[in-house]
Amino acid sequence: MKRQYIIPIFVPHLGCPNDCTFCNQRKISGQTKKVTAFDVKNQVEYYLSNFKDKDSTKEIAFYGGSFTGIDIDEQNELLEAAYEYVKNGKVDGIRISTRPDYIDRKTLKRLKKYKVKTIELGVQSTNDYILKKCKRGHTYKDVVKASRMIRFYRFRLGHQMMVGLPDSNEIDDLNTAKDLIKLKPKMVRIYPVLVIRGTELENEYNSGEYEPLTLEQAVERCKELCMMFEKRKIRVIRIGLQNTDTISNPENETSEVVAGPYHEAFRQLVESEIYYEKIVDQIKRFNTKIKEVEIRVNPQTVNNVVGYKKENLSRLKEMYDVNVKLNQDFSFPEDTFEIEVLKEYKDFIDDLDKVYKKKIK
């Protein structure tokens, strides 16, 4: 499988009709200036010159605003600049991010002309009450209509959802995932809500009206969602906001994060939890008390097996008294593992008994 590279072009807040209560795109992206065709060319050239794997797929991605809500002339200017690299074969396609209510047939036909391949919709929730509470300005019906049109015109459909929105609970987030699965996206992004400075949500947090998820709650909830999408073979391509100078630990002076489940390795925390659960499940299936196992894993996946700061290994020892040996094997498939029992508890007792008898002699 070829490696895929993304060339990100941030168009902060362009095209958005209003501020959602949780949103400040300029601070989230760390970018404030208007993007031009010249900026697009500079960004693409910079990334192309730094990609190590030349035999890879490359996609120019317009993030940050509601792309199809931008003035059409400006849209076309940015798309023309990106399309030049598609025509000369230096990149394979273009992707955009937009709102569900900014999709129609005329727009999709125009995007086809520029070889746009992927359209990601900022859904956030499929609960109309929660969407209204957050001042999204669209409904779940808009999500369904846009998703179906995007798939009809043979674009790759992506969805973005959030967990921990105002007045939402775990059931709401799980229901959103179930609704999205029915719409058959190829990929999903999951963002736990962070309280960003300068947003309406910050005021609600300061007044006590809004309480963000704890880190533990966010990790557990995202774990459940990821497993739901994984079961349906829908790729989760991001979990949590990208770390930047402004999206960082709230204790940092430059951070624009006021509160919420921020962690610099949030995705690893979630994926480590998934792997821990799978490892424990496999060990239990042996239906005997295990003392030591060997886990065969590709080095690219080993961090998720051992856990953040080797927490999974520590928990297996503490909770189940199981020692783990790692067999890192590049020939083994990524994103999976294999467990071999090295020693059962009865073998361990037998060894102790032999040592004890030897000492008595």
Number of C-alpha atoms within 10 A of each C-alpha: 5 8 10 12 17 16 20 18 19 22 24 25 23 20 19 21 13 11 16 19 21 22 23 21 22 18 20 21 22 16 15 13 10 11 16 15 17 11 14 23 15 11 15 21 14 12 15 15 9 9 12 9 11 12 10 14 16 22 23 25 20 24 21 24 24 24 24 23 18 19 11 12 9 14 17 17 15 20 22 15 18 26 22 14 19 20 13 9 11 16 22 20 22 24 23 24 22 24 24 25 20 18 21 14 13 8 13 18 12 12 22 13 10 19 18 25 17 22 27 25 27 21 24 23 28 23 17 15 14 18 20 13 16 21 14 23 17 16 19 20 13 16 22 17 15 21 25 15 16 22 15 10 12 13 21 18 23 27 27 21 22 21 27 24 27 20 13 15 13 14 10 18 24 18 15 21 24 15 16 23 19 10 16 18 23 20 20 24 21 22 20 25 24 26 28 25 20 16 15 17 25 22 15 16 17 12 10 9 12 17 18 20 21 14 16 11 16 23 25 16 21 27 21 18 21 22 15 16 20 12 10 12 14 18 16 19 12 14 25 24 21 14 16 16 15 20 24 20 21 18 11 12 10 13 17 24 23 19 21 21 21 24 17 15 13 22 19 17 23 25 23 25 23 21 22 21 13 15 19 13 11 13 18 12 9 11 8 11 15 21 20 18 18 16 19 20 24 21 19 14 20 21 18 24 28 21 22 18 10 13 17 23 18 17 15 17 15 11 8 14 15 20 17 20 14 16 16 16 14 13 9 16 13 14 14 15 19 12 17 12 14 14 16 16 15 13 13 14 12 11 11 12 12 12 11 11 9 9 8 7 5
